[in-house]
Amino acid sequence: MSNTSQTYQKLTPECQLDALASIGIYPETGLLALNSYENRVFSFTDEHQQRYVVKFYRPERWTEHQLLEDHTFSKKLSEAGIKLSAPLEVDGKTLHSFAGYFFALFENLSARSLAVDDVDSLYDVGIALGKLHKVGAQHQFSERPTLSIDSTIKTSIDTLKGCQFIPKSIQSDVFQTLQDLHYKITTKKLPKLTMIAIHGDAHASNILLKEGQPYWVDFDDCKMGPAVQDVWMLLNGDRNEQLLQISMILEGYQEEYEFETEQLAYIEVLRTLRMINYAAWINNRWEDPAFSRNFPWFITEQYWKEWLQSLQQQLVLLDEAPIMLQPHY
């Protein structure tokens, strides 16, 4: 199943039900597909009226050991009292295999995702993030990756060089801008980063609110990385709005764990990294029907022209002074 388009061909509804039956779980309802592109994720109610989520991991993306490290980290966080959706043990195991697919079972939290403009919840999210990083600072991954800004940008640019959808009229501008961004980032004088175990993909959709309390979901991208990687993705809007948001996040965060404020200098670097990597990711997965179905704009000229404009704006933002907080931070 090395061809992306064939990755999930064998994961039919019958295969999904057989996989669940192999661990003694029998859905009473149908399996409702949830919003996930890398993996295949479904919610259902079983014969005992228990509500679950099952995640079938994308083949060949993570090794068994890497998936188990994800589960071990989730368990460690849960034991520390951090609210999250952790993989459930069935017959003493959290990771199962069927027909070539690894899969895991989770409790259905029946909660809503954090809205990107929900400023009132950011203090509580900051507390939850501080708790997560307090544990993460004492945890060392051996199989999961470590965030590398330089290598990620290089790999993403190399991927995009093979992208057939970038309009010829702007190709030279695109790759010149990517080269300029790479140079500017790698030559920028920045403080050394402290690497800890982080969530890795802490955007609003991966934080659920249940009775007003934040719960973490989807540790699929957990890795060794800087704390700021789990902070900046919660920011949106203009600079003043982002300053308010980060102030509220860190006010809660500092209740639980000390944040290295010099890491704020990396926000625009990490934002640039994600913009480039996101386009490369979609390109890599394009043969998967879920991607062409959910990202139809990826092959339009308008998308690439706007993407280029955004990259050119990042060249400017990378030269601006980073967000600074009040002295008590």
C-alpha positions, 0 to 999 in steps of 0.5 A: 500500500505504498501508493497513497491512493491505495492506502485505504482501499481495503478499509471497507465498512465490513473491514472496520466492523471486523476490526472492532469485532476482533477486540470484542466491540460490536457497534449498534449504530453505523460508523459516522465518519469524523473530520480527519484526513491523515487517519480514518476516524469514526464515532459509534455506539456499541451494543451496551450503549457506550459511545466510542471513537475508533481511529484507523491510522494511516498505513506506513506513516508511523511505526508501531513503536511510534504509535505506542509512544503516542499512547504512552504519553497520553496515558502519562498525561491522563495519570497526571490529571490532564483532561484528554481523550486517551486511547482505551485499553482492551485486553490490556492493549491500546493499539490493535492491528487488523488486516494491515491497519493499526487502530485504537479505541477512544471514549467519545467525549461528546464535546464541542471544539474550541472556536478560534475566536473564543477569547474567553476560554483561552485562560483555561486553555493556557492552564491546560497547556501549562499542565501538559508541558509540565509533564512533557518537560519530564518526558523524552520521546525516543521514537517520535520525531523532533521538530527541525525547522531547517529540515522541514522547510527543505523537505517541503520545498523539495516536495513542492518542486514536484507539484504539478499545480503551481501555475507556470506564470508564478513558478519562478516567483514562488520558488524565489520567495521560498528560497528567500524565506528559507535563507531569512529563517536559517540566518535569523539570530534566534534564541536556542530552543528548549525541546520538550514533549509537546502535542505538536498540532494544538490548533483549536479543533484539537481542543474540545470544551466539555462543561467549560473545561478544555480536553485535548484530542488527537496526539497523532503529531506529538513530538519533541519540540518547543513550547511555543509550537503549542501556543502560536497555533491558537493565535489568529487575527491582527497583531493586537488581537494576537497580543490579547490572545497570547496574554490570556493563554500565558496568564493561565499557562504560567499558573502551571509551568514557566514559559520561556518568553524568548520563544515568542521570537519564533512565532512568525518562523513557525507560522511560515514553516506551517504555511509551506509544510501545509501545501507540501502535505496536501500535495503529498496526499493528493492521490488520496480521494479524501484530499481532492474531495476536501481541498478542491481549491488546491489546484486553482490558480487563485489559491497559488497566487494568494499563497504566494502573496501570503509568503511574501507577507511573511518575508516582511513579518519575519523582519518585524519585532516579535510580540512582547508581553508585559513585564510580569511575564 
